[in-house]
Amino acid sequence: MLADEVARYLADNLVGTFDAVGATGNIFVNNLPAKPDTAIAVLPGAGRRGESTPYYFPSIQVIVRVGGASALTDTLPMKVFDTLNLFCGGVFVSGGEYVVRCDAVAPPARLGPDKNGRQEYSINFDLMVARTPLN
């Protein structure tokens, strides 16, 4: 699953920590749990169809939540943005899908505080991915 690969890539690039079973860490796939205060959720989107091409065009939404008066409030969303935006011509993780391009739709958008006062941001990415492995 591409969202899982993105989560692992963010962890490999020291943006946060990822635990595939979700018991520890602060990067999650498909959900944003109430804890920890500072967390990243990678959510797969619908993308768009790519009929008659060797590619498909998924989308990914990343929600970044930062708790308290942390210095990460503005820097963590930008770190996610900088890590993923313009990734091209490779795989996020060994054995993963071949990503031709990963483009941010826009810089991180501040969503405002959640019900516990933690700042949330949204970043959307459009991807171009090879349908079959490229040789």
N, CA, C and O atoms as CSV, one atom per row, in Angstrom:
chain,resi,resn,atom,element,x,y,z
A,1,MET,N,N,0.839,-1.171,0.000
A,1,MET,CA,C,0.000,0.000,0.000
A,1,MET,C,C,0.888,1.239,0.000
A,1,MET,O,O,1.812,1.351,0.806
A,2,LEU,N,N,0.604,2.157,-0.900
A,2,LEU,CA,C,1.424,3.346,-1.075
A,2,LEU,C,C,1.475,4.218,0.182
A,2,LEU,O,O,2.531,4.767,0.496
A,3,ALA,N,N,0.370,4.359,0.903
A,3,ALA,CA,C,0.357,5.171,2.130
A,3,ALA,C,C,1.342,4.619,3.154
A,3,ALA,O,O,2.018,5.384,3.841
A,4,ASP,N,N,1.427,3.297,3.260
A,4,ASP,CA,C,2.383,2.667,4.162
A,4,ASP,C,C,3.816,2.980,3.730
A,4,ASP,O,O,4.680,3.235,4.569
A,5,GLU,N,N,4.062,2.961,2.431
A,5,GLU,CA,C,5.399,3.280,1.921
A,5,GLU,C,C,5.769,4.727,2.231
A,5,GLU,O,O,6.914,5.010,2.584
A,6,VAL,N,N,4.820,5.637,2.102
A,6,VAL,CA,C,5.064,7.045,2.419
A,6,VAL,C,C,5.382,7.192,3.910
A,6,VAL,O,O,6.305,7.920,4.275
A,7,ALA,N,N,4.630,6.511,4.766
A,7,ALA,CA,C,4.883,6.571,6.215
A,7,ALA,C,C,6.285,6.070,6.541
A,7,ALA,O,O,6.990,6.675,7.349
A,8,ARG,N,N,6.686,4.981,5.921
A,8,ARG,CA,C,8.033,4.436,6.155
A,8,ARG,C,C,9.110,5.398,5.641
A,8,ARG,O,O,10.153,5.568,6.273
A,9,TYR,N,N,8.849,6.014,4.505
A,9,TYR,CA,C,9.807,6.967,3.935
A,9,TYR,C,C,9.980,8.171,4.860
A,9,TYR,O,O,11.102,8.627,5.081
A,10,LEU,N,N,8.888,8.679,5.393
A,10,LEU,CA,C,8.988,9.793,6.343
A,10,LEU,C,C,9.821,9.393,7.561
A,10,LEU,O,O,10.648,10.176,8.029
A,11,ALA,N,N,9.610,8.197,8.070
A,11,ALA,CA,C,10.385,7.716,9.218
A,11,ALA,C,C,11.859,7.547,8.848
A,11,ALA,O,O,12.741,7.928,9.617
A,12,ASP,N,N,12.124,6.978,7.673
A,12,ASP,CA,C,13.510,6.790,7.228
A,12,ASP,C,C,14.247,8.117,7.091
A,12,ASP,O,O,15.471,8.169,7.204
A,13,ASN,N,N,13.493,9.195,6.845
A,13,ASN,CA,C,14.083,10.520,6.695
A,13,ASN,C,C,13.967,11.359,7.963
A,13,ASN,O,O,14.081,12.584,7.929
A,14,LEU,N,N,13.741,10.680,9.070
A,14,LEU,CA,C,13.761,11.278,10.413
A,14,LEU,C,C,12.726,12.374,10.628
A,14,LEU,O,O,12.947,13.312,11.394
A,15,VAL,N,N,11.591,12.242,9.941
A,15,VAL,CA,C,10.495,13.181,10.161
A,15,VAL,C,C,9.707,12.776,11.402
A,15,VAL,O,O,9.135,13.625,12.086
A,16,GLY,N,N,9.681,11.486,11.687
A,16,GLY,CA,C,8.988,10.926,12.847
A,16,GLY,C,C,9.337,9.463,12.961
A,16,GLY,O,O,10.291,8.995,12.339
A,17,THR,N,N,8.566,8.733,13.755
A,17,THR,CA,C,8.797,7.295,13.905
A,17,THR,C,C,7.533,6.547,13.505
A,17,THR,O,O,6.417,6.977,13.799
A,18,PHE,N,N,7.730,5.414,12.825
A,18,PHE,CA,C,6.610,4.632,12.317
A,18,PHE,C,C,6.683,3.226,12.879
A,18,PHE,O,O,7.731,2.581,12.850
A,19,ASP,N,N,5.556,2.762,13.391
A,19,ASP,CA,C,5.392,1.397,13.866
A,19,ASP,C,C,4.201,0.816,13.111
A,19,ASP,O,O,3.073,1.279,13.278
A,20,ALA,N,N,4.446,-0.187,12.289
A,20,ALA,CA,C,3.394,-0.738,11.421
A,20,ALA,C,C,2.176,-1.231,12.190
A,20,ALA,O,O,1.067,-1.211,11.655
A,21,VAL,N,N,2.355,-1.674,13.431
A,21,VAL,CA,C,1.215,-2.143,14.220
A,21,VAL,C,C,0.580,-1.013,15.027
A,21,VAL,O,O,-0.473,-1.203,15.635
A,22,GLY,N,N,1.207,0.149,15.036
A,22,GLY,CA,C,0.604,1.323,15.658
A,22,GLY,C,C,0.715,1.396,17.168
A,22,GLY,O,O,0.056,2.232,17.788
A,23,ALA,N,N,1.530,0.545,17.780
A,23,ALA,CA,C,1.652,0.563,19.237
A,23,ALA,C,C,2.542,1.700,19.727
A,23,ALA,O,O,2.337,2.222,20.823
A,24,THR,N,N,3.517,2.080,18.928
A,24,THR,CA,C,4.431,3.171,19.293
A,24,THR,C,C,4.610,4.062,18.075
A,24,THR,O,O,4.040,3.799,17.016
A,25,GLY,N,N,5.382,5.091,18.223
A,25,GLY,CA,C,5.651,5.974,17.104
A,25,GLY,C,C,4.667,7.126,17.026
A,25,GLY,O,O,3.743,7.239,17.832
A,26,ASN,N,N,4.892,7.993,16.018
A,26,ASN,CA,C,3.998,9.132,15.840
A,26,ASN,C,C,3.596,9.341,14.374
A,26,ASN,O,O,3.029,10.377,14.026
A,27,ILE,N,N,3.892,8.351,13.513
A,27,ILE,CA,C,3.407,8.374,12.134
A,27,ILE,C,C,2.418,7.230,11.989
A,27,ILE,O,O,2.724,6.089,12.335
A,28,PHE,N,N,1.228,7.535,11.477
A,28,PHE,CA,C,0.157,6.544,11.374
A,28,PHE,C,C,-0.398,6.518,9.950
A,28,PHE,O,O,-0.333,7.510,9.224
A,29,VAL,N,N,-0.941,5.374,9.572
A,29,VAL,CA,C,-1.564,5.208,8.261
A,29,VAL,C,C,-3.060,5.008,8.467
A,29,VAL,O,O,-3.479,4.187,9.283
A,30,ASN,N,N,-3.850,5.757,7.729
A,30,ASN,CA,C,-5.313,5.642,7.724
A,30,ASN,C,C,-6.017,6.191,8.950
A,30,ASN,O,O,-7.245,6.131,9.012
A,31,ASN,N,N,-5.303,6.717,9.919
A,31,ASN,CA,C,-5.985,7.323,11.071
A,31,ASN,C,C,-5.050,8.272,11.810
A,31,ASN,O,O,-3.831,8.237,11.638
A,32,LEU,N,N,-5.654,9.116,12.632
A,32,LEU,CA,C,-4.912,10.037,13.488
A,32,LEU,C,C,-5.444,9.850,14.902
A,32,LEU,O,O,-6.434,10.475,15.284
A,33,PRO,N,N,-4.788,8.992,15.682
A,33,PRO,CA,C,-5.292,8.728,17.036
A,33,PRO,C,C,-5.158,9.951,17.949
A,33,PRO,O,O,-4.439,10.897,17.626
A,34,ALA,N,N,-5.842,9.925,19.072
A,34,ALA,CA,C,-5.839,11.043,20.014
A,34,ALA,C,C,-4.468,11.295,20.631
A,34,ALA,O,O,-4.162,12.426,21.007
A,35,LYS,N,N,-3.656,10.283,20.740
A,35,LYS,CA,C,-2.301,10.399,21.295
A,35,LYS,C,C,-1.335,9.799,20.303
A,35,LYS,O,O,-1.706,8.858,19.602
A,36,PRO,N,N,-0.132,10.284,20.207
A,36,PRO,CA,C,0.499,11.370,20.960
A,36,PRO,C,C,0.047,12.751,20.459
A,36,PRO,O,O,-0.619,12.875,19.431
A,37,ASP,N,N,0.432,13.772,21.219
A,37,ASP,CA,C,0.044,15.129,20.850
A,37,ASP,C,C,0.615,15.546,19.499
A,37,ASP,O,O,-0.073,16.179,18.698
A,38,THR,N,N,1.862,15.193,19.251
A,38,THR,CA,C,2.484,15.493,17.966
A,38,THR,C,C,2.458,14.224,17.141
A,38,THR,O,O,3.087,13.227,17.496
A,39,ALA,N,N,1.722,14.266,16.027
A,39,ALA,CA,C,1.524,13.058,15.225
A,39,ALA,C,C,1.329,13.415,13.756
A,39,ALA,O,O,0.987,14.545,13.406
A,40,ILE,N,N,1.558,12.412,12.909
A,40,ILE,CA,C,1.405,12.550,11.462
A,40,ILE,C,C,0.527,11.406,10.985
A,40,ILE,O,O,0.766,10.248,11.328
A,41,ALA,N,N,-0.490,11.730,10.193
A,41,ALA,CA,C,-1.349,10.704,9.600
A,41,ALA,C,C,-1.188,10.747,8.087
A,41,ALA,O,O,-1.261,11.812,7.475
A,42,VAL,N,N,-0.968,9.579,7.489
A,42,VAL,CA,C,-0.876,9.450,6.037
A,42,VAL,C,C,-2.153,8.768,5.567
A,42,VAL,O,O,-2.436,7.625,5.928
A,43,LEU,N,N,-2.919,9.489,4.753
A,43,LEU,CA,C,-4.232,9.014,4.321
A,43,LEU,C,C,-4.269,8.887,2.800
A,43,LEU,O,O,-3.996,9.858,2.095
A,44,PRO,N,N,-4.601,7.706,2.286
A,44,PRO,CA,C,-4.696,7.568,0.834
A,44,PRO,C,C,-5.910,8.313,0.308
A,44,PRO,O,O,-6.961,8.343,0.948
A,45,GLY,N,N,-5.756,8.910,-0.858
A,45,GLY,CA,C,-6.861,9.603,-1.505
A,45,GLY,C,C,-7.275,8.868,-2.762
A,45,GLY,O,O,-6.675,7.859,-3.134
A,46,ALA,N,N,-8.290,9.372,-3.403
A,46,ALA,CA,C,-8.821,8.721,-4.603
A,46,ALA,C,C,-7.916,8.908,-5.801
A,46,ALA,O,O,-7.804,8.010,-6.636
A,47,GLY,N,N,-7.273,10.049,-5.904
A,47,GLY,CA,C,-6.454,10.314,-7.080
A,47,GLY,C,C,-7.322,10.477,-8.311
A,47,GLY,O,O,-8.490,10.855,-8.227
A,48,ARG,N,N,-6.725,10.185,-9.457
A,48,ARG,CA,C,-7.491,10.263,-10.696
A,48,ARG,C,C,-7.119,9.090,-11.588
A,48,ARG,O,O,-6.076,8.460,-11.413
A,49,ARG,N,N,-7.968,8.818,-12.519
A,49,ARG,CA,C,-7.764,7.691,-13.414
A,49,ARG,C,C,-6.671,8.009,-14.426
A,49,ARG,O,O,-6.469,9.160,-14.811
A,50,GLY,N,N,-5.983,6.975,-14.839
A,50,GLY,CA,C,-4.949,7.123,-15.849
A,50,GLY,C,C,-5.098,6.049,-16.905
A,50,GLY,O,O,-4.175,5.274,-17.154
A,51,GLU,N,N,-6.249,6.010,-17.514
A,51,GLU,CA,C,-6.511,4.988,-18.517
A,51,GLU,C,C,-5.579,5.137,-19.716
A,51,GLU,O,O,-5.172,6.244,-20.070
A,52,SER,N,N,-5.256,4.026,-20.321
A,52,SER,CA,C,-4.442,3.975,-21.533
A,52,SER,C,C,-3.029,4.498,-21.318
A,52,SER,O,O,-2.377,4.926,-22.270
A,53,THR,N,N,-2.557,4.467,-20.097
A,53,THR,CA,C,-1.167,4.841,-19.831
A,53,THR,C,C,-0.567,3.765,-18.932
A,53,THR,O,O,-1.296,3.025,-18.272
A,54,PRO,N,N,0.749,3.681,-18.905
A,54,PRO,CA,C,1.384,2.717,-18.006
A,54,PRO,C,C,1.482,3.228,-16.567
A,54,PRO,O,O,2.212,2.656,-15.757
A,55,TYR,N,N,0.756,4.296,-16.243
A,55,TYR,CA,C,0.830,4.922,-14.929
A,55,TYR,C,C,-0.545,5.039,-14.294
A,55,TYR,O,O,-1.566,5.000,-14.980
A,56,TYR,N,N,-0.556,5.182,-12.969
A,56,TYR,CA,C,-1.782,5.585,-12.289
A,56,TYR,C,C,-1.447,6.784,-11.424
A,56,TYR,O,O,-0.275,7.060,-11.169
A,57,PHE,N,N,-2.468,7.498,-10.971
A,57,PHE,CA,C,-2.284,8.813,-10.373
A,57,PHE,C,C,-2.983,8.905,-9.014
A,57,PHE,O,O,-4.021,9.554,-8.889
A,58,PRO,N,N,-2.414,8.257,-8.004
A,58,PRO,CA,C,-3.032,8.320,-6.679
A,58,PRO,C,C,-2.759,9.669,-6.016
A,58,PRO,O,O,-1.932,10.455,-6.479
A,59,SER,N,N,-3.464,9.910,-4.939
A,59,SER,CA,C,-3.198,11.094,-4.123
A,59,SER,C,C,-3.027,10.643,-2.676
A,59,SER,O,O,-3.533,9.600,-2.261
A,60,ILE,N,N,-2.311,11.450,-1.937
A,60,ILE,CA,C,-2.050,11.198,-0.513
A,60,ILE,C,C,-2.326,12.492,0.236
A,60,ILE,O,O,-1.908,13.565,-0.199
A,61,GLN,N,N,-3.023,12.397,1.356
A,61,GLN,CA,C,-3.182,13.548,2.248
A,61,GLN,C,C,-2.391,13.240,3.511
A,61,GLN,O,O,-2.476,12.141,4.060
A,62,VAL,N,N,-1.627,14.217,3.961
A,62,VAL,CA,C,-0.888,14.082,5.208
A,62,VAL,C,C,-1.423,15.130,6.174
A,62,VAL,O,O,-1.412,16.326,5.883
A,63,ILE,N,N,-1.891,14.664,7.325
A,63,ILE,CA,C,-2.335,15.556,8.395
A,63,ILE,C,C,-1.230,15.572,9.447
A,63,ILE,O,O,-0.791,14.524,9.920
A,64,VAL,N,N,-0.791,16.765,9.802
A,64,VAL,CA,C,0.244,16.931,10.828
A,64,VAL,C,C,-0.405,17.645,12.009
A,64,VAL,O,O,-1.023,18.697,11.853
A,65,ARG,N,N,-0.251,17.051,13.197
A,65,ARG,CA,C,-0.786,17.675,14.421
A,65,ARG,C,C,0.390,17.926,15.360
A,65,ARG,O,O,1.215,17.043,15.595
A,66,VAL,N,N,0.450,19.141,15.891
A,66,VAL,CA,C,1.535,19.507,16.803
A,66,VAL,C,C,0.919,20.030,18.086
A,66,VAL,O,O,0.123,20.969,18.065
A,67,GLY,N,N,1.291,19.417,19.209
A,67,GLY,CA,C,0.737,19.790,20.505
A,67,GLY,C,C,1.553,20.842,21.213
A,67,GLY,O,O,2.769,20.933,21.039
A,68,GLY,N,N,0.862,21.642,22.020
A,68,GLY,CA,C,1.509,22.626,22.881
A,68,GLY,C,C,2.163,23.757,22.117
A,68,GLY,O,O,1.886,23.977,20.939
A,69,ALA,N,N,3.035,24.467,22.806
A,69,ALA,CA,C,3.746,25.595,22.214
A,69,ALA,C,C,5.082,25.128,21.666
A,69,ALA,O,O,6.105,25.785,21.855
A,70,SER,N,N,5.069,24.002,20.992
A,70,SER,CA,C,6.285,23.391,20.477
A,70,SER,C,C,6.906,24.219,19.370
A,70,SER,O,O,6.210,24.887,18.605
A,71,ALA,N,N,8.223,24.166,19.298
A,71,ALA,CA,C,8.932,24.805,18.190
A,71,ALA,C,C,8.612,24.109,16.872
A,71,ALA,O,O,8.886,24.651,15.801
A,72,LEU,N,N,8.033,22.910,16.945
A,72,LEU,CA,C,7.686,22.155,15.748
A,72,LEU,C,C,6.405,22.646,15.084
A,72,LEU,O,O,6.061,22.187,13.995
A,73,THR,N,N,5.696,23.573,15.727
A,73,THR,CA,C,4.383,23.981,15.227
A,73,THR,C,C,4.427,24.346,13.755
A,73,THR,O,O,3.561,23.910,12.997
A,74,ASP,N,N,5.380,25.113,13.335
A,74,ASP,CA,C,5.461,25.474,11.922
A,74,ASP,C,C,6.518,24.670,11.164
A,74,ASP,O,O,6.432,24.545,9.942
A,75,THR,N,N,7.498,24.131,11.856
A,75,THR,CA,C,8.580,23.448,11.154
A,75,THR,C,C,8.241,22.010,10.768
A,75,THR,O,O,8.692,21.550,9.719
A,76,LEU,N,N,7.468,21.285,11.568
A,76,LEU,CA,C,7.160,19.894,11.233
A,76,LEU,C,C,6.332,19.781,9.953
A,76,LEU,O,O,6.658,18.949,9.107
A,77,PRO,N,N,5.282,20.575,9.773
A,77,PRO,CA,C,4.557,20.484,8.498
A,77,PRO,C,C,5.454,20.787,7.292
A,77,PRO,O,O,5.325,20.146,6.249
A,78,MET,N,N,6.356,21.756,7.429
A,78,MET,CA,C,7.266,22.078,6.320
A,78,MET,C,C,8.280,20.964,6.095
A,78,MET,O,O,8.714,20.737,4.966
A,79,LYS,N,N,8.660,20.270,7.163
A,79,LYS,CA,C,9.589,19.146,6.995
A,79,LYS,C,C,8.918,18.020,6.206
A,79,LYS,O,O,9.550,17.403,5.348
A,80,VAL,N,N,7.658,17.754,6.489
A,80,VAL,CA,C,6.905,16.759,5.718
A,80,VAL,C,C,6.829,17.212,4.259
A,80,VAL,O,O,7.103,16.432,3.347
A,81,PHE,N,N,6.461,18.458,4.049
A,81,PHE,CA,C,6.349,19.029,2.704
A,81,PHE,C,C,7.668,18.875,1.954
A,81,PHE,O,O,7.688,18.370,0.832
A,82,ASP,N,N,8.763,19.307,2.563
A,82,ASP,CA,C,10.075,19.279,1.905
A,82,ASP,C,C,10.553,17.853,1.627
A,82,ASP,O,O,11.245,17.614,0.638
A,83,THR,N,N,10.189,16.915,2.488
A,83,THR,CA,C,10.626,15.528,2.323
A,83,THR,C,C,9.917,14.845,1.159
A,83,THR,O,O,10.532,14.058,0.440
A,84,LEU,N,N,8.638,15.135,0.967
A,84,LEU,CA,C,7.867,14.445,-0.062
A,84,LEU,C,C,7.746,15.212,-1.377
A,84,LEU,O,O,7.714,14.602,-2.446
A,85,ASN,N,N,7.681,16.524,-1.313
A,85,ASN,CA,C,7.451,17.309,-2.519
A,85,ASN,C,C,8.603,17.139,-3.507
A,85,ASN,O,O,9.775,17.235,-3.141
A,86,LEU,N,N,8.252,16.889,-4.742
A,86,LEU,CA,C,9.178,16.741,-5.855
A,86,LEU,C,C,10.028,15.462,-5.791
A,86,LEU,O,O,11.011,15.337,-6.522
A,87,PHE,N,N,9.652,14.513,-4.919
A,87,PHE,CA,C,10.289,13.194,-4.970
A,87,PHE,C,C,9.998,12.633,-6.358
A,87,PHE,O,O,8.861,12.695,-6.827
A,88,CYS,N,N,11.009,12.092,-7.011
A,88,CYS,CA,C,10.753,11.544,-8.346
A,88,CYS,C,C,11.772,10.480,-8.714
A,88,CYS,O,O,12.901,10.461,-8.224
A,89,GLY,N,N,11.332,9.605,-9.589
A,89,GLY,CA,C,12.209,8.606,-10.183
A,89,GLY,C,C,12.785,7.599,-9.222
A,89,GLY,O,O,13.981,7.314,-9.275
A,90,GLY,N,N,11.954,7.042,-8.329
A,90,GLY,CA,C,12.458,6.052,-7.396
A,90,GLY,C,C,11.344,5.440,-6.562
A,90,GLY,O,O,10.158,5.634,-6.828
A,91,VAL,N,N,11.757,4.703,-5.558
A,91,VAL,CA,C,10.806,4.068,-4.648
A,91,VAL,C,C,10.961,4.688,-3.270
A,91,VAL,O,O,12.061,5.067,-2.869
A,92,PHE,N,N,9.855,4.787,-2.552
A,92,PHE,CA,C,9.931,5.306,-1.185
A,92,PHE,C,C,10.655,4.322,-0.274
A,92,PHE,O,O,11.416,4.727,0.605
A,93,VAL,N,N,10.419,3.034,-0.483
A,93,VAL,CA,C,11.063,1.982,0.304
A,93,VAL,C,C,11.476,0.859,-0.628
A,93,VAL,O,O,10.899,0.694,-1.703
A,94,SER,N,N,12.461,0.097,-0.226
A,94,SER,CA,C,12.936,-1.028,-1.029
A,94,SER,C,C,11.781,-1.978,-1.358
A,94,SER,O,O,11.029,-2.392,-0.475
A,95,GLY,N,N,11.656,-2.311,-2.635
A,95,GLY,CA,C,10.595,-3.202,-3.071
A,95,GLY,C,C,9.260,-2.515,-3.263
A,95,GLY,O,O,8.268,-3.168,-3.586
A,96,GLY,N,N,9.219,-1.204,-3.068
A,96,GLY,CA,C,7.967,-0.461,-3.185
A,96,GLY,C,C,7.623,-0.107,-4.618
A,96,GLY,O,O,8.336,-0.455,-5.560
A,97,GLU,N,N,6.515,0.591,-4.751
A,97,GLU,CA,C,6.062,1.015,-6.064
A,97,GLU,C,C,6.981,2.110,-6.606
A,97,GLU,O,O,7.505,2.931,-5.853
A,98,TYR,N,N,7.166,2.102,-7.934
A,98,TYR,CA,C,8.033,3.091,-8.577
A,98,TYR,C,C,7.266,4.396,-8.750
A,98,TYR,O,O,6.258,4.454,-9.455
A,99,VAL,N,N,7.762,5.439,-8.095
A,99,VAL,CA,C,7.120,6.749,-8.117
A,99,VAL,C,C,7.819,7.616,-9.160
A,99,VAL,O,O,8.999,7.943,-9.031
A,100,VAL,N,N,7.075,7.975,-10.179
A,100,VAL,CA,C,7.609,8.850,-11.213
A,100,VAL,C,C,7.698,10.271,-10.666
A,100,VAL,O,O,8.709,10.949,-10.852
A,101,ARG,N,N,6.628,10.728,-9.983
A,101,ARG,CA,C,6.596,12.072,-9.395
A,101,ARG,C,C,5.711,12.088,-8.160
A,101,ARG,O,O,4.729,11.351,-8.070
A,102,CYS,N,N,6.075,12.938,-7.214
A,102,CYS,CA,C,5.240,13.233,-6.057
A,102,CYS,C,C,5.258,14.748,-5.892
A,102,CYS,O,O,6.282,15.335,-5.544
A,103,ASP,N,N,4.119,15.367,-6.145
A,103,ASP,CA,C,4.035,16.828,-6.122
A,103,ASP,C,C,3.017,17.300,-5.098
A,103,ASP,O,O,1.886,16.814,-5.068
A,104,ALA,N,N,3.420,18.248,-4.259
A,104,ALA,CA,C,2.472,18.858,-3.334
A,104,ALA,C,C,1.512,19.736,-4.123
A,104,ALA,O,O,1.920,20.449,-5.040
A,105,VAL,N,N,0.250,19.679,-3.767
A,105,VAL,CA,C,-0.759,20.521,-4.406
A,105,VAL,C,C,-0.543,21.981,-3.991
A,105,VAL,O,O,-0.728,22.900,-4.789
A,106,ALA,N,N,-0.148,22.175,-2.725
A,106,ALA,CA,C,0.094,23.508,-2.167
A,106,ALA,C,C,0.928,23.327,-0.896
A,106,ALA,O,O,1.052,22.207,-0.400
A,107,PRO,N,N,1.493,24.395,-0.371
A,107,PRO,CA,C,2.192,24.299,0.913
A,107,PRO,C,C,1.223,23.866,2.018
A,107,PRO,O,O,0.009,23.869,1.811
A,108,PRO,N,N,1.745,23.497,3.174
A,108,PRO,CA,C,0.877,23.085,4.275
A,108,PRO,C,C,-0.190,24.133,4.590
A,108,PRO,O,O,0.097,25.325,4.701
A,109,ALA,N,N,-1.420,23.658,4.731
A,109,ALA,CA,C,-2.536,24.539,5.073
A,109,ALA,C,C,-2.870,24.361,6.550
A,109,ALA,O,O,-3.121,23.246,7.007
A,110,ARG,N,N,-2.872,25.453,7.286
A,110,ARG,CA,C,-3.214,25.390,8.711
A,110,ARG,C,C,-4.719,25.170,8.839
A,110,ARG,O,O,-5.520,25.954,8.328
A,111,LEU,N,N,-5.090,24.097,9.527
A,111,LEU,CA,C,-6.494,23.796,9.757
A,111,LEU,C,C,-7.011,24.443,11.033
A,111,LEU,O,O,-8.218,24.538,11.252
A,112,GLY,N,N,-6.075,24.889,11.875
A,112,GLY,CA,C,-6.452,25.462,13.161
A,112,GLY,C,C,-6.295,24.432,14.261
A,112,GLY,O,O,-5.836,23.317,14.012
A,113,PRO,N,N,-6.671,24.797,15.469
A,113,PRO,CA,C,-6.509,23.870,16.589
A,113,PRO,C,C,-7.617,22.816,16.622
A,113,PRO,O,O,-8.753,23.067,16.219
A,114,ASP,N,N,-7.254,21.633,17.112
A,114,ASP,CA,C,-8.275,20.604,17.352
A,114,ASP,C,C,-8.948,20.909,18.692
A,114,ASP,O,O,-8.667,21.944,19.296
A,115,LYS,N,N,-9.821,20.035,19.160
A,115,LYS,CA,C,-10.575,20.309,20.393
A,115,LYS,C,C,-9.685,20.373,21.625
A,115,LYS,O,O,-10.115,20.845,22.678
A,116,ASN,N,N,-8.425,19.892,21.501
A,116,ASN,CA,C,-7.477,19.951,22.618
A,116,ASN,C,C,-6.444,21.061,22.446
A,116,ASN,O,O,-5.465,21.116,23.191
A,117,GLY,N,N,-6.653,21.944,21.470
A,117,GLY,CA,C,-5.767,23.083,21.284
A,117,GLY,C,C,-4.494,22.774,20.510
A,117,GLY,O,O,-3.600,23.617,20.444
A,118,ARG,N,N,-4.392,21.595,19.926
A,118,ARG,CA,C,-3.208,21.221,19.156
A,118,ARG,C,C,-3.398,21.682,17.707
A,118,ARG,O,O,-4.453,21.458,17.114
A,119,GLN,N,N,-2.386,22.319,17.150
A,119,GLN,CA,C,-2.476,22.834,15.777
A,119,GLN,C,C,-2.447,21.693,14.767
A,119,GLN,O,O,-1.658,20.758,14.899
A,120,GLU,N,N,-3.311,21.773,13.761
A,120,GLU,CA,C,-3.339,20.770,12.704
A,120,GLU,C,C,-3.122,21.425,11.349
A,120,GLU,O,O,-3.554,22.551,11.103
A,121,TYR,N,N,-2.444,20.691,10.481
A,121,TYR,CA,C,-2.121,21.134,9.137
A,121,TYR,C,C,-2.467,20.017,8.164
A,121,TYR,O,O,-2.447,18.841,8.529
A,122,SER,N,N,-2.780,20.380,6.934
A,122,SER,CA,C,-3.055,19.407,5.881
A,122,SER,C,C,-2.137,19.688,4.702
A,122,SER,O,O,-1.927,20.837,4.314
A,123,ILE,N,N,-1.595,18.613,4.141
A,123,ILE,CA,C,-0.767,18.712,2.937
A,123,ILE,C,C,-1.238,17.619,1.985
A,123,ILE,O,O,-1.286,16.445,2.351
A,124,ASN,N,N,-1.580,18.010,0.773
A,124,ASN,CA,C,-2.047,17.057,-0.229
A,124,ASN,C,C,-1.004,16.886,-1.322
A,124,ASN,O,O,-0.391,17.850,-1.780
A,125,PHE,N,N,-0.820,15.638,-1.726
A,125,PHE,CA,C,0.168,15.309,-2.754
A,125,PHE,C,C,-0.496,14.521,-3.876
A,125,PHE,O,O,-1.311,13.632,-3.626
A,126,ASP,N,N,-0.144,14.851,-5.102
A,126,ASP,CA,C,-0.536,14.081,-6.271
A,126,ASP,C,C,0.688,13.296,-6.730
A,126,ASP,O,O,1.797,13.826,-6.796
A,127,LEU,N,N,0.463,12.024,-7.044
A,127,LEU,CA,C,1.559,11.167,-7.465
A,127,LEU,C,C,1.306,10.588,-8.848
A,127,LEU,O,O,0.166,10.480,-9.301
A,128,MET,N,N,2.381,10.226,-9.494
A,128,MET,CA,C,2.343,9.477,-10.753
A,128,MET,C,C,3.166,8.227,-10.483
A,128,MET,O,O,4.359,8.312,-10.190
A,129,VAL,N,N,2.528,7.066,-10.583
A,129,VAL,CA,C,3.164,5.806,-10.195
A,129,VAL,C,C,3.064,4.824,-11.353
A,129,VAL,O,O,2.028,4.733,-12.011
A,130,ALA,N,N,4.139,4.094,-11.598
A,130,ALA,CA,C,4.147,3.093,-12.668
A,130,ALA,C,C,3.228,1.934,-12.288
A,130,ALA,O,O,3.269,1.450,-11.156
A,131,ARG,N,N,2.398,1.489,-13.235
A,131,ARG,CA,C,1.499,0.356,-12.991
A,131,ARG,C,C,2.273,-0.945,-12.817
A,131,ARG,O,O,1.873,-1.809,-12.037
A,132,THR,N,N,3.365,-1.084,-13.533
A,132,THR,CA,C,4.195,-2.281,-13.434
A,132,THR,C,C,5.628,-1.829,-13.189
A,132,THR,O,O,5.990,-0.712,-13.557
A,133,PRO,N,N,6.444,-2.669,-12.580
A,133,PRO,CA,C,7.834,-2.281,-12.331
A,133,PRO,C,C,8.553,-1.902,-13.624
A,133,PRO,O,O,8.384,-2.551,-14.656
A,134,LEU,N,N,9.340,-0.862,-13.549
A,134,LEU,CA,C,10.125,-0.439,-14.705
A,134,LEU,C,C,11.475,-1.138,-14.665
A,134,LEU,O,O,12.075,-1.277,-13.599
A,135,ASN,N,N,11.946,-1.571,-15.807
A,135,ASN,CA,C,13.245,-2.257,-15.864
A,135,ASN,C,C,14.334,-1.305,-16.292
A,135,ASN,O,O,15.495,-1.701,-16.397
